[in-house]
């Protein structure tokens, strides 16, 4: 089970279905990693091609298999509209340490409705109870006495 820090770089989205009829939509993202939830800023007036370039940090402990990226449209006089979501598997970032910004399909009601671009970096937590690497090479350490 991986433990450590997951850094999520929310880059942009494209090809989103515009949910506003009279003006450009104002998209924002809700990122969910198991029980942790974080929200991006609203890309006001950016319509179906928003750019955020924001970084979010999640603490990883226990079994986490995916990051859920839910795209919403901020509305002033009514409830916010659900645009679509992407489920991003975390196994590759746990194995590699880093996944460069990659486009993931955004889906609504089982239908493709755009792409979201996300980069991931995982920094594992150092295991507790293990001696420092320097001392683990044979157990003897030379001391310098002047």
Backbone bond lengths (Angstrom), bond angles and torsions (degrees), N, CA, C in turn:
res aa  C-N    CA-C-N  psi(-1)  N-CA   C-N-CA  omega(-1)  CA-C   N-CA-C  phi
1 X - - - 1.469 - - 1.525 109.88 -
2 X 1.318 117.05 121.30 1.454 119.32 -179.71 1.526 112.21 -70.60
3 X 1.323 115.27 143.30 1.451 121.42 173.98 1.508 107.41 -133.94
4 X 1.308 116.93 137.96 1.450 120.26 179.41 1.510 111.87 155.78
5 X 1.341 114.10 -149.41 1.458 121.20 -174.07 1.528 109.10 -119.27
6 X 1.326 116.16 127.35 1.462 121.91 175.99 1.524 107.73 -104.56
7 X 1.337 115.14 121.32 1.461 120.54 177.67 1.524 107.28 -104.14
8 X 1.317 115.66 124.37 1.460 121.80 -177.66 1.524 108.64 -112.87
9 X 1.333 116.17 121.12 1.460 120.84 175.60 1.525 107.42 -101.91
10 X 1.325 115.46 107.72 1.465 121.37 177.75 1.524 106.86 -86.86
11 X 1.339 116.58 108.40 1.473 120.99 -174.77 1.525 111.87 -86.58
12 X 1.334 115.57 -70.45 1.460 119.84 -171.81 1.521 109.86 -162.25
13 X 1.320 114.76 -179.38 1.470 121.05 173.72 1.525 107.14 -142.59
14 X 1.328 115.52 157.38 1.474 118.10 176.14 1.520 109.44 -149.07
15 X 1.333 113.91 156.00 1.455 120.13 178.23 1.512 114.54 70.66
16 X 1.335 117.05 18.88 1.465 119.65 -179.71 1.520 110.31 -71.06
17 X 1.309 115.48 150.60 1.458 120.50 177.66 1.518 108.04 -79.11
18 X 1.316 116.62 119.47 1.467 120.89 -178.59 1.525 109.43 -71.59
19 X 1.335 115.43 120.49 1.464 119.39 -176.61 1.530 112.81 -90.46
20 X 1.330 117.44 -9.59 1.466 120.66 179.72 1.529 109.54 -99.58
21 X 1.317 115.74 134.71 1.460 120.26 -176.24 1.529 112.61 -89.19
22 X 1.317 117.11 -37.19 1.453 120.45 -174.05 1.527 114.03 -93.16
23 X 1.333 117.03 -22.26 1.469 119.94 -178.72 1.525 108.93 -144.43
24 X 1.327 115.75 174.05 1.461 119.51 175.52 1.517 110.04 -68.01
25 X 1.318 116.17 145.85 1.450 118.50 178.29 1.535 109.77 -75.46
26 X 1.319 115.54 160.95 1.458 123.50 -178.98 1.529 108.47 -116.66
27 X 1.350 117.22 82.84 1.459 119.48 -173.02 1.530 114.41 -77.61
28 X 1.321 114.72 147.71 1.458 122.70 170.22 1.510 106.88 -141.79
29 X 1.321 116.50 168.48 1.462 120.96 -174.58 1.526 110.48 -125.41
30 X 1.325 115.37 140.55 1.467 121.52 171.08 1.522 105.74 -110.41
31 X 1.334 116.23 117.26 1.463 122.37 179.29 1.514 108.36 -98.50
32 X 1.332 117.13 127.72 1.457 121.49 -179.71 1.518 110.52 -125.54
33 X 1.321 114.87 124.96 1.461 121.71 176.77 1.527 105.92 -125.70
34 X 1.311 115.57 99.86 1.465 124.26 -172.64 1.520 110.09 54.81
35 X 1.343 120.06 -107.77 1.470 119.90 -176.84 1.528 112.60 -98.51
36 X 1.341 117.01 -4.96 1.463 120.18 -179.27 1.523 110.08 -91.17
37 X 1.338 115.34 137.21 1.455 119.69 -179.24 1.525 109.02 -133.81
38 X 1.332 116.47 134.91 1.458 121.30 176.64 1.518 108.81 -135.25
39 X 1.335 114.81 153.07 1.459 120.26 -174.07 1.528 109.86 -123.36
40 X 1.330 116.06 136.86 1.467 120.85 177.53 1.525 109.66 -80.30
41 X 1.322 114.62 173.56 1.458 119.25 172.44 1.534 107.91 -74.55
42 X 1.313 116.60 166.27 1.463 121.66 178.68 1.525 108.05 -88.26
43 X 1.332 116.18 126.50 1.470 121.29 177.30 1.527 107.17 -85.88
44 X 1.322 116.04 79.53 1.466 122.57 -173.76 1.517 113.11 -58.96
45 X 1.327 115.38 126.01 1.456 122.00 174.75 1.523 115.30 69.49
46 X 1.329 117.37 9.09 1.468 119.64 -178.58 1.525 113.09 -83.45
47 X 1.318 117.45 -6.11 1.460 121.21 175.11 1.510 113.87 59.23
48 X 1.342 116.24 -134.91 1.460 121.14 -173.00 1.531 113.53 -88.07
49 X 1.358 117.72 4.47 1.473 121.48 179.74 1.542 110.36 -127.55
50 X 1.332 118.79 54.99 1.478 120.18 -175.33 1.529 113.17 -72.64
51 X 1.338 114.81 152.07 1.463 121.43 172.50 1.523 107.77 -127.42
52 X 1.341 115.15 133.82 1.467 119.89 179.36 1.522 111.92 -115.85
53 X 1.339 117.42 -50.17 1.465 123.12 -174.82 1.531 111.43 48.61
54 X 1.334 114.59 55.04 1.464 122.11 179.20 1.525 109.40 -118.48
55 X 1.331 115.23 149.47 1.458 120.80 -179.57 1.527 109.63 -113.64
56 X 1.324 115.49 138.46 1.459 122.39 179.33 1.524 108.35 -128.18
57 X 1.337 116.71 145.25 1.467 121.90 -179.73 1.524 108.84 -117.58
58 X 1.337 115.05 130.15 1.468 121.40 175.94 1.524 108.56 -120.62
59 X 1.331 116.04 143.22 1.468 120.75 173.44 1.516 107.82 -89.49
60 X 1.327 116.12 127.76 1.461 120.84 -178.09 1.517 109.17 -107.84
61 X 1.310 116.77 124.46 1.464 122.27 172.47 1.519 106.55 -153.56
62 X 1.304 116.02 139.51 1.460 119.01 -177.20 1.513 110.39 84.60
63 X 1.303 115.21 -163.88 1.470 118.64 -174.64 1.524 111.06 -93.36
64 X 1.308 115.30 111.95 1.468 122.96 176.47 1.513 105.75 -125.69
65 X 1.327 117.30 124.30 1.461 119.17 -176.18 1.520 113.28 -109.15
66 X 1.349 117.69 -18.78 1.460 118.68 -176.84 1.516 112.60 -153.18
67 X 1.321 113.40 158.84 1.460 122.92 173.14 1.524 105.57 -109.98
68 X 1.327 116.89 129.80 1.469 120.18 179.61 1.525 108.17 -103.04
69 X 1.327 115.18 124.52 1.459 122.31 179.79 1.528 106.87 -111.40
70 X 1.320 115.56 109.00 1.471 121.13 -176.54 1.524 108.31 -108.71
71 X 1.319 116.44 121.13 1.468 121.05 -178.61 1.523 109.28 -97.73
72 X 1.330 114.39 128.93 1.462 121.53 -178.76 1.529 109.28 -122.98
73 X 1.322 115.74 159.74 1.462 122.06 175.62 1.520 107.52 -114.39
74 X 1.338 116.09 118.41 1.468 122.03 -179.15 1.519 109.58 -71.81
75 X 1.323 115.73 124.15 1.463 121.04 176.57 1.523 109.20 -118.64
76 X 1.316 115.91 142.54 1.463 120.55 -176.90 1.527 112.51 -82.66
77 X 1.324 117.18 -45.41 1.461 119.79 -172.59 1.523 114.70 -102.47
78 X 1.325 117.29 0.04 1.465 120.70 177.53 1.527 108.46 -142.75
79 X 1.316 116.70 176.76 1.462 118.61 -179.74 1.530 109.44 -69.43
80 X 1.332 115.43 152.14 1.465 121.03 -178.47 1.523 110.40 -63.39
81 X 1.333 115.66 145.15 1.469 121.44 -178.34 1.528 110.61 -92.07
82 X 1.323 115.61 139.88 1.462 121.80 173.75 1.522 107.89 -80.54
83 X 1.348 117.60 122.49 1.461 121.58 -178.65 1.531 110.24 -92.88
84 X 1.333 116.31 -43.13 1.460 120.88 -179.82 1.517 109.53 164.31
85 X 1.333 116.37 175.62 1.460 118.57 179.56 1.523 111.23 -144.16
86 X 1.328 114.66 158.57 1.461 121.99 176.76 1.525 107.56 -127.57
87 X 1.323 116.11 134.25 1.458 121.13 174.80 1.522 107.03 -102.80
88 X 1.327 116.79 116.33 1.463 121.46 -175.41 1.526 109.27 -105.22
89 X 1.341 117.32 118.05 1.466 119.81 179.27 1.527 110.29 -68.54
90 X 1.336 117.13 138.17 1.461 120.77 -177.35 1.525 113.61 -97.23
91 X 1.323 117.70 -9.38 1.469 121.30 -179.11 1.534 112.35 -53.34
92 X 1.356 119.91 -46.11 1.471 119.93 179.99 1.531 113.60 -59.11
93 X 1.333 117.85 -39.43 1.468 119.76 -178.62 1.525 110.90 -73.58
94 X 1.342 117.86 -31.65 1.457 120.12 176.26 1.529 109.83 -67.62
95 X 1.321 117.15 -36.04 1.468 121.94 -178.65 1.529 111.90 -77.35
96 X 1.329 117.64 -41.67 1.461 121.91 -173.92 1.526 114.06 -95.65
97 X 1.344 116.88 -24.92 1.460 120.14 -176.43 1.512 112.75 93.04
98 X 1.343 115.81 -28.06 1.459 119.66 -179.05 1.520 110.63 -154.26
99 X 1.321 115.72 139.36 1.462 121.90 172.46 1.525 105.20 -125.73
100 X 1.351 117.98 115.70 1.467 120.05 -178.71 1.531 110.31 -62.46
101 X 1.338 117.92 162.33 1.468 119.64 180.00 1.531 111.57 -48.55
102 X 1.327 114.03 123.55 1.461 123.11 -174.60 1.522 108.21 -131.60
103 X 1.325 117.08 146.68 1.467 121.21 177.12 1.523 110.14 -87.66
104 X 1.316 115.63 132.45 1.468 122.67 177.90 1.525 108.25 -120.55
105 X 1.322 116.04 142.97 1.465 120.69 -179.90 1.523 111.49 -67.63
106 X 1.321 114.27 136.26 1.463 121.52 173.92 1.526 106.29 -100.15
107 X 1.327 115.52 130.32 1.468 120.91 -174.35 1.530 110.15 -125.43
108 X 1.326 115.51 140.90 1.467 121.59 173.57 1.517 107.35 -136.68
109 X 1.310 116.59 125.50 1.471 122.68 -178.32 1.526 111.48 53.85
110 X 1.332 116.73 39.66 1.454 121.51 177.88 1.519 114.73 76.82
111 X 1.337 117.78 2.05 1.467 122.42 -177.93 1.527 110.47 -109.28
112 X 1.336 116.70 139.61 1.461 122.63 175.04 1.523 108.91 -64.46
113 X 1.334 116.60 130.95 1.471 117.97 179.01 1.531 111.98 -141.57
114 X 1.324 116.82 36.89 1.457 120.39 175.80 1.515 112.27 128.22
115 X 1.338 115.10 -171.79 1.457 121.59 -179.09 1.515 109.68 -136.94
116 X 1.339 115.33 149.37 1.459 121.29 173.54 1.528 106.79 -123.73
117 X 1.329 115.91 138.10 1.467 121.39 -177.02 1.530 108.89 -105.71
118 X 1.345 115.20 121.77 1.466 121.37 -174.55 1.528 109.69 -137.38
119 X 1.329 116.34 137.39 1.463 122.42 173.26 1.522 109.02 -110.76
120 X 1.323 117.34 145.72 1.468 121.30 -177.03 1.525 111.21 -129.94
121 X 1.334 116.59 141.09 1.459 122.31 173.96 1.519 107.44 -136.10
122 X 1.334 116.08 131.79 1.467 120.27 178.83 1.523 109.30 -117.41
123 X 1.334 115.84 126.14 1.464 121.61 176.58 1.518 107.44 -112.58
124 X 1.352 117.44 108.02 1.461 119.07 -178.76 1.519 111.80 -68.12
125 X 1.314 114.57 149.41 1.458 121.25 176.76 1.523 107.03 -80.01
126 X 1.295 117.65 139.84 1.474 119.59 178.52 1.514 109.35 -66.64
127 X 1.308 115.36 137.76 1.470 120.20 -179.75 1.516 109.54 -65.98
128 X 1.315 116.46 138.92 1.459 121.11 179.01 1.530 109.42 -83.92
129 X 1.324 115.34 151.37 1.464 119.40 173.99 1.512 114.13 88.60
130 X 1.335 118.10 -4.17 1.463 120.18 178.13 1.518 108.69 -99.70
131 X 1.334 117.67 139.95 1.461 119.05 178.39 1.522 110.03 -68.46
132 X 1.305 115.74 160.77 1.466 119.61 176.78 1.513 108.83 -59.01
133 X 1.331 115.77 147.83 1.465 121.13 -178.03 1.519 111.93 -53.78
134 X 1.318 115.70 -39.61 1.457 121.79 -176.56 1.530 111.21 -55.98
135 X 1.321 117.13 -38.72 1.457 121.49 -176.53 1.522 113.03 -88.02
136 X 1.319 118.42 -9.81 1.457 119.75 -173.90 1.522 113.45 -89.13
137 X 1.325 118.13 6.01 1.459 120.88 -178.45 1.520 113.88 -91.77
138 X 1.264 120.88 32.00 1.462 121.14 177.81 1.512 111.53 135.14
139 X 1.271 117.13 -7.89 1.447 120.33 172.19 1.519 115.39 83.35
140 X 1.333 119.48 -8.68 1.452 120.68 -178.49 1.511 108.68 -111.49
141 X 1.317 115.45 132.50 1.441 119.83 -177.61 1.526 108.68 -126.75
142 X 1.308 116.50 127.56 1.462 120.57 -178.25 1.517 109.71 -75.55
143 X 1.329 115.46 134.63 1.454 118.00 176.93 1.512 108.41 -104.40
144 X 1.296 115.82 146.88 1.467 117.93 179.55 1.509 108.95 -105.30
145 X 1.326 115.27 118.40 1.458 120.71 178.86 1.519 107.79 -114.69
146 X 1.291 116.47 124.38 1.465 119.62 -179.90 1.503 111.04 -91.15
